[in-house]
Amino acid sequence: MSMTANTPPNLRTSQRKDGVIGLWGRMFYRDPDAYEAWLRERDMIIITAALMRLSERQLNRLGMSHGTLALDVEDLTRQAQRNERLTADILQLVASDDSYKAIAAE
């Protein structure tokens, strides 16, 4: 059953999906970089809180532990950022060299 039938029309068509907290973040952090940093920090807190709900056995299956959960989330973040930079470098390399374009097309 969809909840959009019960939602008032002005909220149903709204482009904002993050509610009051997102509005507060956009107003408080007017600088885009500061707002992005705030979003990143908020997301890490939410991810850590979600992982804290798992049992120790479940965390062990993911290679984590309750004792080092904050450090594990930081490591995951650093790994994702490193992969993002590596992907951007590879795409730039492929875009700049014609010999790689032929390989990428295959």
N, C-alpha and C positions, 0 to 999 in steps of 0.2 A: 504494500500500500504506500503510495507516494505522500509525502508530507507537503508537497507544493499546493495541494488542493486546500489545505488549511492555512497556508501562508497568505498574509495580506498582499494585494497586488503590487504595492509599491516596493515591498521587500523582495518579492519574487523576481522582479525585473532588475533589481539593483545589481551593479557590477561588483560591488564590494562584498566579499565573502568572508572577511576576517573579523568583522564586528567591531565592537567598541575598542578592544585591545589594539587592533590594527590601526584604527583611527588615532588612538592615543600615541602610538608609536610614530605615525607619520607626522603628527603635530609636534611632538617632543623632539624628534630627530629630523629636522628639516633638511639637513645635509644628507644627500643620498648615500654616501659612504658610511656615515654614522647610523643611518637607518638600516642599511644592509648588515652592519656589525651587530646591531640590536636584534635583528631577525635571526642571524646565525646563532647568537647566544641563546635566544629564546628557544630555537629549534633543538639545540644541544641539551637544554634543560628538559624539554619535553621527551626527547629520545631517551635520556638517562632515566627519567622517571618511569617511562614505559618499560625499560629493561629491568628496573628495580622490582617490578611486579613479578618477574619470572623467578622460579625457584633456582636454587644453586645448581641442581642437576640440569635444568634447561639452559642456564648460562654456560655451564661447562660444555654442553654440546656446541655452543657458539664460540668456544674458546675464550670465555670470559669468566669472571668471578665477581661476587658482590664486593669483595675487598678492594678490587682494582677497577671497578666499573667506570669511574670517571676517567681514569687513565686510558682504559680500553676505548671509550667513546672518542677521546682526543686522538688516539692512534688511528681510529677509523676515519676521522675527519681529515687528518693529515694525509692518509693514504688516498682518500677521494680527491683532495686538492692536488696531490702529486699526479694522479691519473688524469685529472682535468688538464693540467699544464702539459703533460706528455701528449695527450690527444690533440691539444691545440697546436703544439709544435709539429706533430706528424701531419696534421691537416695543412699547416702552412707550408711544410716541405713538399707535400704532394701538389699543392696549388702552384708552387713556384717553379717546379721542374717538369718539363714536357715528357721526359721518359717515364716518370712515375704516373702521369695521367693515363698512359697506355696500359700500364699494369693495373691501375685502379679501375679502368673501364672493363677489364676482363673479369 
